[in-house]
Amino acid sequence: MVGSLQPSMAESLATNPSRPIRWLALLKRELVVLTLIGATLALLAWQNWGMERTVILDAKTSRMRILTIDDHGEGGTSVCKTGSDSAGWWLHYDVHKGPNWVFCGINLGFTEGDSLAGRDLSGFDTLVVNMIHLRGPNQRLQVQIKANDPRLLSEAGINSMKYHDMILVPGDSGASRTSMPLDNFVIPPWWAGRYQVPARNLDPNRRDVREIEFATSADKLVLGTGSVGIRSLELHGKWIRQDKLIKILLVMWLAYITGGLVARLFRAFKDIRDLQGQTTRLKDLSERDPLTLLHNRRGLENRLAGLSQGSAEPGVWRTGLLMLDLDHFKSVNDTLGHDAGDQILRLLAGILQEEMRPTNLAARWGGEEFILLLPGIPPERLAPAAERVRARIESDLHYSGMSFTVSIGAALGNLDDFDDLVKRADDALYRAKEAGRNRVELA
């Protein structure tokens, strides 16, 4: 018995949508957000664990200009020699004691054709130095990255490349591989002091690197004879730096949020306009007769209020009123039927609309009775205007081979005494009916 009270599975599915279906609807609705979240996580993961970019520089495949640097410009007498072969780049040194800082080094310049050409290293984060050996008393090397920074000349009048300095400490005197984070290279104080570089120009800049130097006497003077062998240099980085990727993702999300806000605001304004339009249409429908689409009594009263407010002298502006009634309309309904009667009323409304001027108003007063308002009409023109309407209807109102006429009562009065105006026009209409119909009577 208890089991008979349980709803069947089909009934349960019919009354309660399944949870998977609701989840699918949610996923479909939030597809753009889910796509952005997925793209953000994928790009961050790729940037962290992939997206590797590596450039290898060596003596066999890279066209690098090789120069020897020494202490001769400082008054020193050290003997330095550089070269390259299939194994790599070489520096042989014999550093002698001198009056100033003494050293030997090798300068590797990026070339394009026969001249130096800058390389943008801002997208790399690590310089890897693969050593063949490091023999002799000098077991530490000073590494200089020299970049062109046009601001030095334009802002400070300094004709020098910008130096970035770091000390290389290989792990072994033999073959070794040492990673040097590029962000750890600093502007050396001796260079800033020598050229009196303003503080605003002491920022690292690796966008136009021209040369990389390796020199002895890194942090202290080292005298003696030895040699340095460099197999290759490796530049490692990401295709997109983390800070740049975060900016891209931030811009992407801001664009989505901004676009979503703009879209929602646009939809909200559109909904408001649509609602206002619907309200206006509903108000208009409530003020119109559904059969003839002319104003009904409520619409006529609202228009009268507008006319009174717009009058320069409320209560004084005179208005002509024509009350029309179809002659013998009851017999038409009895003979041809109500559908035919409705069609005749619509035809009559069309004729009245055609006879209307921009300032005139037409309304269905009830049944087969209609009212025409002629604001501001001179008294002498009221009767001719009513006669013109009557004649036009007599001439043009036909249905199923039959012609139809109207009787018209016309009155002239003030807007603020509309009820009296309607009563006088209605009395005149009654007299027109009594006098034989298809005629105009003035109140």
Contacts in CASP RR format, 6 or more apart in sequence:
PFRMAT RR
TARGET T0000
AUTHOR 0000-0000-0000
METHOD contacts of the structure
MODEL  1
MVGSLQPSMAESLATNPSRPIRWLALLKRELVVLTLIGATLALLAWQNWG
MERTVILDAKTSRMRILTIDDHGEGGTSVCKTGSDSAGWWLHYDVHKGPN
WVFCGINLGFTEGDSLAGRDLSGFDTLVVNMIHLRGPNQRLQVQIKANDP
RLLSEAGINSMKYHDMILVPGDSGASRTSMPLDNFVIPPWWAGRYQVPAR
NLDPNRRDVREIEFATSADKLVLGTGSVGIRSLELHGKWIRQDKLIKILL
VMWLAYITGGLVARLFRAFKDIRDLQGQTTRLKDLSERDPLTLLHNRRGL
ENRLAGLSQGSAEPGVWRTGLLMLDLDHFKSVNDTLGHDAGDQILRLLAG
ILQEEMRPTNLAARWGGEEFILLLPGIPPERLAPAAERVRARIESDLHYS
GMSFTVSIGAALGNLDDFDDLVKRADDALYRAKEAGRNRVELA
7 15 0 8 1.000
27 34 0 8 1.000
32 256 0 8 1.000
33 256 0 8 1.000
36 252 0 8 1.000
36 253 0 8 1.000
36 256 0 8 1.000
39 252 0 8 1.000
40 249 0 8 1.000
40 252 0 8 1.000
40 253 0 8 1.000
43 245 0 8 1.000
43 249 0 8 1.000
44 245 0 8 1.000
44 249 0 8 1.000
47 238 0 8 1.000
47 240 0 8 1.000
47 242 0 8 1.000
47 245 0 8 1.000
50 238 0 8 1.000
51 238 0 8 1.000
51 239 0 8 1.000
51 240 0 8 1.000
52 236 0 8 1.000
52 237 0 8 1.000
52 238 0 8 1.000
52 239 0 8 1.000
53 123 0 8 1.000
53 124 0 8 1.000
53 236 0 8 1.000
53 237 0 8 1.000
53 238 0 8 1.000
53 239 0 8 1.000
54 234 0 8 1.000
54 235 0 8 1.000
54 236 0 8 1.000
54 237 0 8 1.000
55 124 0 8 1.000
55 234 0 8 1.000
55 235 0 8 1.000
56 62 0 8 1.000
56 232 0 8 1.000
56 233 0 8 1.000
56 234 0 8 1.000
56 235 0 8 1.000
57 64 0 8 1.000
57 108 0 8 1.000
57 232 0 8 1.000
57 233 0 8 1.000
57 234 0 8 1.000
57 235 0 8 1.000
58 88 0 8 1.000
58 231 0 8 1.000
58 232 0 8 1.000
58 233 0 8 1.000
59 84 0 8 1.000
59 85 0 8 1.000
59 86 0 8 1.000
59 87 0 8 1.000
59 88 0 8 1.000
59 89 0 8 1.000
59 232 0 8 1.000
60 86 0 8 1.000
60 88 0 8 1.000
63 111 0 8 1.000
63 113 0 8 1.000
64 89 0 8 1.000
64 108 0 8 1.000
64 109 0 8 1.000
64 110 0 8 1.000
64 111 0 8 1.000
65 107 0 8 1.000
65 108 0 8 1.000
65 109 0 8 1.000
65 110 0 8 1.000
65 111 0 8 1.000
65 116 0 8 1.000
66 82 0 8 1.000
66 83 0 8 1.000
66 84 0 8 1.000
66 89 0 8 1.000
66 106 0 8 1.000
66 107 0 8 1.000
66 108 0 8 1.000
66 109 0 8 1.000
67 82 0 8 1.000
67 106 0 8 1.000
67 107 0 8 1.000
67 109 0 8 1.000
68 80 0 8 1.000
68 81 0 8 1.000
68 82 0 8 1.000
68 91 0 8 1.000
68 104 0 8 1.000
68 105 0 8 1.000
68 106 0 8 1.000
68 107 0 8 1.000
69 80 0 8 1.000
69 103 0 8 1.000
69 104 0 8 1.000
69 105 0 8 1.000
69 106 0 8 1.000
69 107 0 8 1.000
69 213 0 8 1.000
69 215 0 8 1.000
70 76 0 8 1.000
70 78 0 8 1.000
70 80 0 8 1.000
70 103 0 8 1.000
70 104 0 8 1.000
70 105 0 8 1.000
71 77 0 8 1.000
71 78 0 8 1.000
71 95 0 8 1.000
71 98 0 8 1.000
71 100 0 8 1.000
71 101 0 8 1.000
71 102 0 8 1.000
71 103 0 8 1.000
71 104 0 8 1.000
72 78 0 8 1.000
74 99 0 8 1.000
74 100 0 8 1.000
74 101 0 8 1.000
74 102 0 8 1.000
75 98 0 8 1.000
75 99 0 8 1.000
75 100 0 8 1.000
76 96 0 8 1.000
76 98 0 8 1.000
76 99 0 8 1.000
76 100 0 8 1.000
76 102 0 8 1.000
77 96 0 8 1.000
77 98 0 8 1.000
78 93 0 8 1.000
78 94 0 8 1.000
78 95 0 8 1.000
78 96 0 8 1.000
78 102 0 8 1.000
78 103 0 8 1.000
78 104 0 8 1.000
79 93 0 8 1.000
79 94 0 8 1.000
79 96 0 8 1.000
79 104 0 8 1.000
80 91 0 8 1.000
80 92 0 8 1.000
80 93 0 8 1.000
80 94 0 8 1.000
80 104 0 8 1.000
80 105 0 8 1.000
81 91 0 8 1.000
81 92 0 8 1.000
81 93 0 8 1.000
82 89 0 8 1.000
82 90 0 8 1.000
82 91 0 8 1.000
82 92 0 8 1.000
82 105 0 8 1.000
82 106 0 8 1.000
83 89 0 8 1.000
83 90 0 8 1.000
83 91 0 8 1.000
83 106 0 8 1.000
84 90 0 8 1.000
87 132 0 8 1.000
87 231 0 8 1.000
88 132 0 8 1.000
88 229 0 8 1.000
88 230 0 8 1.000
88 231 0 8 1.000
88 232 0 8 1.000
89 106 0 8 1.000
89 108 0 8 1.000
89 229 0 8 1.000
89 230 0 8 1.000
90 106 0 8 1.000
90 227 0 8 1.000
90 228 0 8 1.000
90 229 0 8 1.000
90 230 0 8 1.000
91 104 0 8 1.000
91 105 0 8 1.000
91 106 0 8 1.000
91 214 0 8 1.000
91 227 0 8 1.000
91 228 0 8 1.000
91 229 0 8 1.000
92 226 0 8 1.000
92 227 0 8 1.000
93 104 0 8 1.000
93 105 0 8 1.000
93 138 0 8 1.000
93 216 0 8 1.000
93 224 0 8 1.000
93 225 0 8 1.000
93 226 0 8 1.000
93 227 0 8 1.000
93 228 0 8 1.000
94 104 0 8 1.000
94 224 0 8 1.000
94 225 0 8 1.000
94 226 0 8 1.000
95 102 0 8 1.000
95 103 0 8 1.000
95 104 0 8 1.000
95 138 0 8 1.000
95 216 0 8 1.000
95 217 0 8 1.000
95 221 0 8 1.000
95 222 0 8 1.000
95 223 0 8 1.000
95 224 0 8 1.000
95 225 0 8 1.000
96 102 0 8 1.000
96 223 0 8 1.000
96 224 0 8 1.000
97 223 0 8 1.000
101 217 0 8 1.000
101 221 0 8 1.000
102 217 0 8 1.000
102 221 0 8 1.000
102 223 0 8 1.000
103 142 0 8 1.000
103 215 0 8 1.000
103 216 0 8 1.000
103 217 0 8 1.000
104 215 0 8 1.000
104 216 0 8 1.000
105 213 0 8 1.000
105 214 0 8 1.000
105 215 0 8 1.000
105 216 0 8 1.000
105 228 0 8 1.000
106 213 0 8 1.000
106 214 0 8 1.000
106 215 0 8 1.000
106 228 0 8 1.000
106 230 0 8 1.000
107 211 0 8 1.000
107 212 0 8 1.000
107 213 0 8 1.000
108 211 0 8 1.000
108 212 0 8 1.000
108 213 0 8 1.000
108 214 0 8 1.000
108 233 0 8 1.000
109 116 0 8 1.000
109 210 0 8 1.000
109 211 0 8 1.000
109 212 0 8 1.000
110 116 0 8 1.000
110 117 0 8 1.000
110 118 0 8 1.000
110 119 0 8 1.000
110 209 0 8 1.000
110 210 0 8 1.000
110 211 0 8 1.000
111 117 0 8 1.000
112 118 0 8 1.000
116 210 0 8 1.000
116 211 0 8 1.000
117 210 0 8 1.000
118 148 0 8 1.000
118 208 0 8 1.000
118 209 0 8 1.000
118 210 0 8 1.000
119 208 0 8 1.000
119 209 0 8 1.000
119 210 0 8 1.000
120 206 0 8 1.000
120 207 0 8 1.000
120 208 0 8 1.000
120 209 0 8 1.000
121 145 0 8 1.000
121 182 0 8 1.000
121 206 0 8 1.000
121 207 0 8 1.000
121 209 0 8 1.000
121 235 0 8 1.000
122 206 0 8 1.000
122 207 0 8 1.000
123 206 0 8 1.000
123 237 0 8 1.000
123 238 0 8 1.000
123 241 0 8 1.000
124 182 0 8 1.000
124 206 0 8 1.000
124 235 0 8 1.000
124 236 0 8 1.000
124 237 0 8 1.000
125 181 0 8 1.000
125 182 0 8 1.000
125 183 0 8 1.000
125 236 0 8 1.000
125 237 0 8 1.000
125 238 0 8 1.000
125 241 0 8 1.000
126 179 0 8 1.000
126 180 0 8 1.000
126 181 0 8 1.000
126 182 0 8 1.000
126 234 0 8 1.000
126 235 0 8 1.000
126 236 0 8 1.000
126 237 0 8 1.000
127 143 0 8 1.000
127 145 0 8 1.000
127 179 0 8 1.000
127 180 0 8 1.000
127 182 0 8 1.000
127 212 0 8 1.000
127 233 0 8 1.000
127 234 0 8 1.000
127 235 0 8 1.000
127 236 0 8 1.000
128 177 0 8 1.000
128 178 0 8 1.000
128 179 0 8 1.000
128 180 0 8 1.000
128 233 0 8 1.000
128 234 0 8 1.000
128 235 0 8 1.000
128 236 0 8 1.000
129 143 0 8 1.000
129 168 0 8 1.000
129 170 0 8 1.000
129 177 0 8 1.000
129 178 0 8 1.000
129 180 0 8 1.000
129 230 0 8 1.000
129 233 0 8 1.000
130 175 0 8 1.000
130 176 0 8 1.000
130 177 0 8 1.000
130 230 0 8 1.000
130 231 0 8 1.000
130 232 0 8 1.000
130 233 0 8 1.000
130 234 0 8 1.000
131 170 0 8 1.000
131 174 0 8 1.000
131 175 0 8 1.000
131 176 0 8 1.000
131 177 0 8 1.000
131 178 0 8 1.000
131 228 0 8 1.000
131 229 0 8 1.000
131 230 0 8 1.000
131 231 0 8 1.000
132 174 0 8 1.000
132 175 0 8 1.000
132 229 0 8 1.000
132 230 0 8 1.000
132 231 0 8 1.000
133 173 0 8 1.000
133 174 0 8 1.000
133 175 0 8 1.000
133 227 0 8 1.000
133 228 0 8 1.000
133 229 0 8 1.000
134 141 0 8 1.000
134 170 0 8 1.000
134 173 0 8 1.000
134 174 0 8 1.000
134 176 0 8 1.000
134 228 0 8 1.000
134 229 0 8 1.000
135 173 0 8 1.000
135 226 0 8 1.000
135 227 0 8 1.000
135 228 0 8 1.000
136 173 0 8 1.000
136 224 0 8 1.000
136 225 0 8 1.000
136 226 0 8 1.000
136 227 0 8 1.000
137 222 0 8 1.000
137 223 0 8 1.000
137 224 0 8 1.000
137 226 0 8 1.000
138 216 0 8 1.000
138 217 0 8 1.000
138 218 0 8 1.000
138 222 0 8 1.000
138 224 0 8 1.000
138 226 0 8 1.000
138 228 0 8 1.000
139 169 0 8 1.000
139 170 0 8 1.000
139 173 0 8 1.000
140 167 0 8 1.000
140 168 0 8 1.000
140 169 0 8 1.000
140 218 0 8 1.000
140 219 0 8 1.000
140 222 0 8 1.000
141 167 0 8 1.000
141 168 0 8 1.000
141 170 0 8 1.000
141 214 0 8 1.000
141 215 0 8 1.000
141 216 0 8 1.000
141 218 0 8 1.000
141 228 0 8 1.000
142 165 0 8 1.000
142 167 0 8 1.000
142 168 0 8 1.000
142 213 0 8 1.000
142 214 0 8 1.000
142 215 0 8 1.000
142 216 0 8 1.000
142 217 0 8 1.000
142 218 0 8 1.000
142 219 0 8 1.000
143 165 0 8 1.000
143 166 0 8 1.000
143 167 0 8 1.000
143 168 0 8 1.000
143 180 0 8 1.000
143 185 0 8 1.000
143 212 0 8 1.000
143 213 0 8 1.000
143 214 0 8 1.000
144 163 0 8 1.000
144 164 0 8 1.000
144 165 0 8 1.000
144 211 0 8 1.000
144 212 0 8 1.000
144 213 0 8 1.000
144 215 0 8 1.000
145 163 0 8 1.000
145 164 0 8 1.000
145 165 0 8 1.000
145 182 0 8 1.000
145 185 0 8 1.000
145 206 0 8 1.000
145 209 0 8 1.000
145 211 0 8 1.000
145 212 0 8 1.000
146 161 0 8 1.000
146 162 0 8 1.000
146 163 0 8 1.000
146 164 0 8 1.000
146 209 0 8 1.000
146 210 0 8 1.000
146 211 0 8 1.000
146 212 0 8 1.000
146 213 0 8 1.000
147 161 0 8 1.000
147 162 0 8 1.000
147 164 0 8 1.000
147 205 0 8 1.000
147 206 0 8 1.000
147 207 0 8 1.000
147 208 0 8 1.000
147 209 0 8 1.000
147 210 0 8 1.000
148 161 0 8 1.000
148 162 0 8 1.000
148 208 0 8 1.000
148 209 0 8 1.000
148 210 0 8 1.000
149 161 0 8 1.000
149 162 0 8 1.000
149 201 0 8 1.000
149 205 0 8 1.000
149 208 0 8 1.000
151 201 0 8 1.000
152 158 0 8 1.000
152 159 0 8 1.000
152 160 0 8 1.000
152 162 0 8 1.000
152 195 0 8 1.000
152 197 0 8 1.000
152 201 0 8 1.000
153 159 0 8 1.000
155 198 0 8 1.000
155 200 0 8 1.000
155 201 0 8 1.000
156 196 0 8 1.000
156 197 0 8 1.000
156 198 0 8 1.000
156 201 0 8 1.000
158 195 0 8 1.000
158 196 0 8 1.000
158 197 0 8 1.000
158 201 0 8 1.000
160 191 0 8 1.000
160 195 0 8 1.000
161 210 0 8 1.000
161 211 0 8 1.000
162 187 0 8 1.000
162 201 0 8 1.000
162 205 0 8 1.000
163 187 0 8 1.000
163 188 0 8 1.000
163 191 0 8 1.000
164 185 0 8 1.000
164 186 0 8 1.000
164 187 0 8 1.000
164 204 0 8 1.000
164 206 0 8 1.000
165 185 0 8 1.000
165 186 0 8 1.000
165 187 0 8 1.000
165 188 0 8 1.000
165 191 0 8 1.000
166 180 0 8 1.000
166 184 0 8 1.000
166 185 0 8 1.000
166 186 0 8 1.000
167 218 0 8 1.000
167 219 0 8 1.000
168 178 0 8 1.000
168 180 0 8 1.000
168 214 0 8 1.000
168 218 0 8 1.000
169 178 0 8 1.000
170 176 0 8 1.000
170 178 0 8 1.000
171 178 0 8 1.000
175 231 0 8 1.000
182 206 0 8 1.000
183 204 0 8 1.000
185 204 0 8 1.000
186 204 0 8 1.000
187 197 0 8 1.000
187 202 0 8 1.000
187 203 0 8 1.000
187 204 0 8 1.000
191 197 0 8 1.000
192 202 0 8 1.000
212 233 0 8 1.000
214 228 0 8 1.000
214 230 0 8 1.000
216 222 0 8 1.000
216 228 0 8 1.000
238 245 0 8 1.000
240 248 0 8 1.000
286 298 0 8 1.000
287 295 0 8 1.000
287 296 0 8 1.000
287 298 0 8 1.000
287 299 0 8 1.000
287 302 0 8 1.000
288 294 0 8 1.000
288 295 0 8 1.000
288 296 0 8 1.000
288 299 0 8 1.000
289 295 0 8 1.000
289 296 0 8 1.000
289 363 0 8 1.000
289 364 0 8 1.000
291 342 0 8 1.000
291 345 0 8 1.000
291 346 0 8 1.000
291 364 0 8 1.000
292 345 0 8 1.000
292 346 0 8 1.000
292 348 0 8 1.000
292 349 0 8 1.000
292 350 0 8 1.000
292 364 0 8 1.000
293 349 0 8 1.000
294 349 0 8 1.000
294 352 0 8 1.000
294 353 0 8 1.000
294 362 0 8 1.000
294 363 0 8 1.000
294 364 0 8 1.000
294 370 0 8 1.000
295 303 0 8 1.000
295 361 0 8 1.000
295 362 0 8 1.000
295 363 0 8 1.000
295 364 0 8 1.000
296 363 0 8 1.000
296 364 0 8 1.000
297 363 0 8 1.000
297 365 0 8 1.000
297 366 0 8 1.000
299 363 0 8 1.000
300 361 0 8 1.000
300 363 0 8 1.000
300 371 0 8 1.000
300 373 0 8 1.000
303 361 0 8 1.000
303 373 0 8 1.000
304 373 0 8 1.000
304 415 0 8 1.000
304 418 0 8 1.000
307 317 0 8 1.000
307 319 0 8 1.000
307 375 0 8 1.000
307 415 0 8 1.000
308 314 0 8 1.000
308 315 0 8 1.000
308 317 0 8 1.000
308 415 0 8 1.000
308 416 0 8 1.000
311 317 0 8 1.000
311 415 0 8 1.000
314 415 0 8 1.000
314 416 0 8 1.000
315 414 0 8 1.000
315 415 0 8 1.000
315 416 0 8 1.000
315 417 0 8 1.000
316 414 0 8 1.000
317 375 0 8 1.000
317 376 0 8 1.000
317 414 0 8 1.000
317 415 0 8 1.000
318 376 0 8 1.000
318 377 0 8 1.000
318 379 0 8 1.000
318 412 0 8 1.000
318 413 0 8 1.000
318 414 0 8 1.000
319 373 0 8 1.000
319 374 0 8 1.000
319 375 0 8 1.000
319 376 0 8 1.000
319 377 0 8 1.000
319 412 0 8 1.000
319 413 0 8 1.000
319 414 0 8 1.000
319 415 0 8 1.000
319 421 0 8 1.000
320 373 0 8 1.000
320 374 0 8 1.000
320 375 0 8 1.000
320 376 0 8 1.000
320 377 0 8 1.000
320 382 0 8 1.000
320 410 0 8 1.000
320 411 0 8 1.000
320 412 0 8 1.000
320 413 0 8 1.000
320 421 0 8 1.000
321 371 0 8 1.000
321 372 0 8 1.000
321 373 0 8 1.000
321 374 0 8 1.000
321 410 0 8 1.000
321 411 0 8 1.000
321 412 0 8 1.000
321 413 0 8 1.000
321 421 0 8 1.000
321 422 0 8 1.000
321 425 0 8 1.000
322 371 0 8 1.000
322 372 0 8 1.000
322 374 0 8 1.000
322 385 0 8 1.000
322 386 0 8 1.000
322 389 0 8 1.000
322 408 0 8 1.000
322 409 0 8 1.000
322 410 0 8 1.000
322 425 0 8 1.000
323 365 0 8 1.000
323 369 0 8 1.000
323 370 0 8 1.000
323 371 0 8 1.000
323 408 0 8 1.000
323 409 0 8 1.000
323 410 0 8 1.000
323 411 0 8 1.000
323 422 0 8 1.000
323 425 0 8 1.000
323 426 0 8 1.000
323 428 0 8 1.000
323 429 0 8 1.000
324 352 0 8 1.000
324 369 0 8 1.000
324 370 0 8 1.000
324 371 0 8 1.000
324 372 0 8 1.000
324 389 0 8 1.000
324 393 0 8 1.000
324 406 0 8 1.000
324 407 0 8 1.000
324 408 0 8 1.000
324 409 0 8 1.000
324 429 0 8 1.000
325 368 0 8 1.000
325 369 0 8 1.000
325 370 0 8 1.000
325 406 0 8 1.000
325 407 0 8 1.000
325 429 0 8 1.000
325 433 0 8 1.000
326 332 0 8 1.000
326 344 0 8 1.000
326 345 0 8 1.000
326 348 0 8 1.000
326 368 0 8 1.000
326 404 0 8 1.000
326 405 0 8 1.000
326 406 0 8 1.000
327 404 0 8 1.000
327 405 0 8 1.000
327 406 0 8 1.000
327 407 0 8 1.000
327 433 0 8 1.000
327 437 0 8 1.000
327 438 0 8 1.000
328 437 0 8 1.000
329 341 0 8 1.000
329 344 0 8 1.000
329 368 0 8 1.000
332 340 0 8 1.000
332 341 0 8 1.000
332 344 0 8 1.000
332 402 0 8 1.000
332 404 0 8 1.000
333 340 0 8 1.000
333 341 0 8 1.000
336 399 0 8 1.000
336 400 0 8 1.000
340 399 0 8 1.000
340 400 0 8 1.000
343 399 0 8 1.000
344 397 0 8 1.000
344 399 0 8 1.000
344 404 0 8 1.000
345 364 0 8 1.000
345 367 0 8 1.000
345 368 0 8 1.000
347 397 0 8 1.000
347 399 0 8 1.000
348 370 0 8 1.000
348 393 0 8 1.000
348 397 0 8 1.000
348 404 0 8 1.000
348 406 0 8 1.000
349 362 0 8 1.000
349 364 0 8 1.000
349 370 0 8 1.000
351 392 0 8 1.000
351 393 0 8 1.000
351 396 0 8 1.000
351 397 0 8 1.000
352 362 0 8 1.000
352 370 0 8 1.000
352 372 0 8 1.000
352 389 0 8 1.000
353 362 0 8 1.000
354 392 0 8 1.000
355 372 0 8 1.000
355 388 0 8 1.000
355 389 0 8 1.000
355 392 0 8 1.000
356 362 0 8 1.000
356 372 0 8 1.000
359 374 0 8 1.000
359 375 0 8 1.000
359 376 0 8 1.000
360 372 0 8 1.000
360 373 0 8 1.000
360 374 0 8 1.000
360 375 0 8 1.000
361 372 0 8 1.000
361 373 0 8 1.000
361 375 0 8 1.000
362 370 0 8 1.000
362 371 0 8 1.000
362 372 0 8 1.000
362 373 0 8 1.000
363 370 0 8 1.000
363 371 0 8 1.000
363 373 0 8 1.000
364 370 0 8 1.000
365 371 0 8 1.000
371 422 0 8 1.000
371 425 0 8 1.000
372 389 0 8 1.000
374 382 0 8 1.000
374 385 0 8 1.000
375 415 0 8 1.000
377 385 0 8 1.000
377 412 0 8 1.000
379 412 0 8 1.000
382 410 0 8 1.000
382 412 0 8 1.000
382 442 0 8 1.000
383 410 0 8 1.000
383 440 0 8 1.000
383 442 0 8 1.000
386 408 0 8 1.000
386 409 0 8 1.000
386 410 0 8 1.000
386 440 0 8 1.000
386 442 0 8 1.000
387 440 0 8 1.000
389 406 0 8 1.000
389 408 0 8 1.000
390 405 0 8 1.000
390 406 0 8 1.000
390 408 0 8 1.000
390 438 0 8 1.000
390 439 0 8 1.000
390 440 0 8 1.000
393 404 0 8 1.000
393 405 0 8 1.000
393 406 0 8 1.000
394 403 0 8 1.000
394 405 0 8 1.000
394 406 0 8 1.000
394 438 0 8 1.000
397 403 0 8 1.000
397 404 0 8 1.000
397 405 0 8 1.000
397 406 0 8 1.000
398 404 0 8 1.000
405 437 0 8 1.000
405 438 0 8 1.000
406 438 0 8 1.000
407 429 0 8 1.000
407 432 0 8 1.000
407 433 0 8 1.000
407 436 0 8 1.000
407 437 0 8 1.000
407 438 0 8 1.000
407 439 0 8 1.000
407 440 0 8 1.000
407 441 0 8 1.000
408 429 0 8 1.000
408 432 0 8 1.000
408 439 0 8 1.000
408 440 0 8 1.000
408 441 0 8 1.000
409 425 0 8 1.000
409 426 0 8 1.000
409 428 0 8 1.000
409 429 0 8 1.000
409 431 0 8 1.000
409 432 0 8 1.000
409 440 0 8 1.000
409 441 0 8 1.000
409 442 0 8 1.000
409 443 0 8 1.000
410 425 0 8 1.000
410 428 0 8 1.000
410 440 0 8 1.000
410 441 0 8 1.000
410 442 0 8 1.000
410 443 0 8 1.000
411 421 0 8 1.000
411 422 0 8 1.000
411 424 0 8 1.000
411 425 0 8 1.000
411 428 0 8 1.000
411 442 0 8 1.000
411 443 0 8 1.000
412 421 0 8 1.000
412 443 0 8 1.000
413 420 0 8 1.000
413 421 0 8 1.000
414 421 0 8 1.000
424 443 0 8 1.000
425 443 0 8 1.000
427 443 0 8 1.000
428 441 0 8 1.000
428 442 0 8 1.000
428 443 0 8 1.000
429 441 0 8 1.000
431 441 0 8 1.000
432 439 0 8 1.000
432 440 0 8 1.000
432 441 0 8 1.000
435 441 0 8 1.000
END
